[in-house]
Amino acid sequence: MGLRDGRYRIAVLGGVACDICTGKKLKATKSCLQCLASYCDLHLLLHNESHPFHKLIKALVNTEEYICFRHNEEMQMFCRTDDQSICSRCSVGEHKGLDTVSAAAERTERQKELGEHFINIQQKIQGRQKDVMVLQDEIDAIDRSAHKAVRDSQRILSKLNQLIYKRRSDTFVPYNNVNADLLFQLRLSHPSSVFVSSGRFGFAMEPVMTQMWPSVFQRLCRASASLRRSHSGCVEHVASPASTDSRNIRPTLLVSRLYQPSNLRDLGKDTQGEMTCKSQRLMQQAGLIHPSNPGCYYYLPATVRSMEKLMRVIDQEMQGIGGQKLDMPSLCSADLWKSSERWDLMGKELLRLKDRHGADYCLAPTHEEAVTTLVAHQTTLSYRQFPLLLYQITRKFRDEPKPKFGLLRGREFYMKDMYSFDVSEEAAYQTYESVCHAYSRLFTRLGLRCVQVQADTGNIGGKLSHEFQLPADIGEDRLLVCGNCSFSANVETMSSDRTDCPQCKFGKLVESKGIEVGHTFYLGKKYSQVFNANFSNAQNKFSIAEMGCYGLGVTRILAAAIEVMSTEEGIRWPGLLAPYQVCVLPPKKGSKVDEVAGLAEELVHTLEETLPRLRGEVVFDDRTQMTIGKRLKDASRLGYPYVIVAGQGALEETPKFEVICQQTGDTVFLSKDGLLDLLGRVETV
């Protein structure tokens, strides 16, 4: 089997493979010029016995490319005249008298030329980069100019809107039988006038209306809808004009249509005694959750929106470190749990049930057994697929003896659980650190100050464990934190009377309370050994995978954030998790500033059209039968990060809106441009 068979020209750990070896090939040490083959030490002995006079050289890949086919010698010379490699005999034969040098010298010379060529290319690239920077500056200048043009256009349209509202007392816009198409036909037949009724023609608008009619037409239709609402005394969605451009306008999210029934929010004195913590009381008062049975809750629409945002943040962080999302059954066979010996170890906290055939099952609080069985069933798993990180976000179940604190300790809850599989203990520790860093980034993005503390492995088991604790007086975990270094631990892992830090030896341990929102475990081979989760290693032999598991309490993070960030009267959300980012409040119907109601509604559409990230994030409090004060109290209770009030300032030549930032408690008055600048910095997910 010679080197001419290209399938066997492979390198072994940077060397040359033996051409004679079958199966796993050994490293070759010599190549034969006559056989054109490479041999390992074992097969070299056999070769020398059979062909003692063959000439051997250092093992080479593609030996025939380095051997002179005329003289069967290694080509150590180079003929510059013919631009080819030659052997020493060729240099004194057919290439005699030509420009010949050693192959090493030619190689050095060409490497030098290549280096110079590379430097020239680098210089050209740097020159192109400067050109790109100049072009980028020009693009930025164009963007600024375009942005200014948009702003100027918005100011003009705002003034035209005010003009329409001032003239509407003299204008009646029919809305029963006149649609946008008819109005447009009237505009074409009488370009100098606007026909507003079959009995009233001739209301002449300013010439600028004739010039800018296409852009004003859409807003005139909205004004007619606003007039309709003021005449009928009822609140409804803006009627979509028949024109094609107007059909893409998103309907406004109206507070009156959000499912937060008052009978859920108005808690009587009898139920106040059941409130065991601030987050539970605020979430029930705001209509975010409603108790079903002990430890179980209805999650109402606003809570679901917030949970979905939290899940998206978790997905981003888990997939950022290579996590792959799946979904495993909540109903697990007792056989799996008995195999790991946790069926009895879990005790009464494990929710157990039997099917009609008498088989035992449980509603899983964790999925170590299930995921390890899944991986064990893949018999072709290779070390090249590691680290393997699988995670899910699902409902979990735990038979708590005394459910309390709302979503902080319940029988049914949402959790993210990830499971890792690695080739070695060292690699497993690296994965463990990677997940811990991802957890820290996640809590930083949410604006939550979490502490990573060493913890007990409990009934999950393993060699190493850490908890992520959110400091809070309501917390059930007792923590010991050193004020001199980064050491922190759950008291379960320390001697109860110890006060000195075991890490720095100088600091004193201070006890505090915390809410556990995350937990990580290095499991080793606890589960993979039991369920035979093997993989094929680099030596093509089966090995047992090293495992880790990592949990995040989704509903607990939500409730804990509300617990530590909120006031006694209202919810305060992490910015990314607020169900809605902005709430716009028009004036009360019939008030002195009632005429700016249209501007408030127009503002909602402007925000969603100008700031795409806020689409679906702005709600309009259309309950204009209520005072601004009562609606502000509701907005504070629900925790919208930004509340915008259209009041007296909106009547000024440059309309100003009152903006309340509920996270900081600040109140400012901004023009529409200033408002767009402020809300343009809002981060959403």
Secondary structure, DSSP 8 states (H G I E B T S, - for coil): --TTSGGG---STTS-B-SS--SS--B--EEETTTTEEE-HHHHHHHHHH-TTS-EEE--TTGGGGB-TTT--B--EEETTTTEEE-HHHHTTTTTTS-EEEHHHHHHHHHHHHHHHHHHHHHHHHHHHHHHHHHHHHHHHHHHHHHHHHHHHHHHHHHHHHHHHHHGGG-----SS--HHHHHHHHHH-TT-B--BTTB--B---HHHHHTHHHHHHHHHHHHHHHHHHHHT--------SSTGGGG----EEGGGSS--HHHH---HHHHTT--SHHHHHHHHTTSEEEEETTEEEE-HHHHHHHHHHHHHHHHHHHHTT-EE----SEEEHHHHHHTTHHHHTGGGSEEEE-TT--EEEE-S--HHHHHHHHHT-TT-BGGG-SEEEEEEEEEE---SS-BTGGGB-SEEEEEEEEEEESSHHHHHHHHHHHHHHHHHHHHHHT---EEEE---TTT--SEEEEEEEE-TT-SEEEEEESSSS-EEEGGGS-TT--B-TTTSSSBEEEEEEEEEEEEEEEETTTHHHHT-EEE-TTS-EEE-EEEEEEEEHHHHHHHHHHHH--SSS----GGG-S-SEEEE---TTSTTGGGHHHHHHHHHHHHHH-GGGTT-EEE---TTS-HHHHHHHHHHHT-SEEEE--GGGGSSS-EEEEEETTTTEEEEEEHHHHHHHHTT----
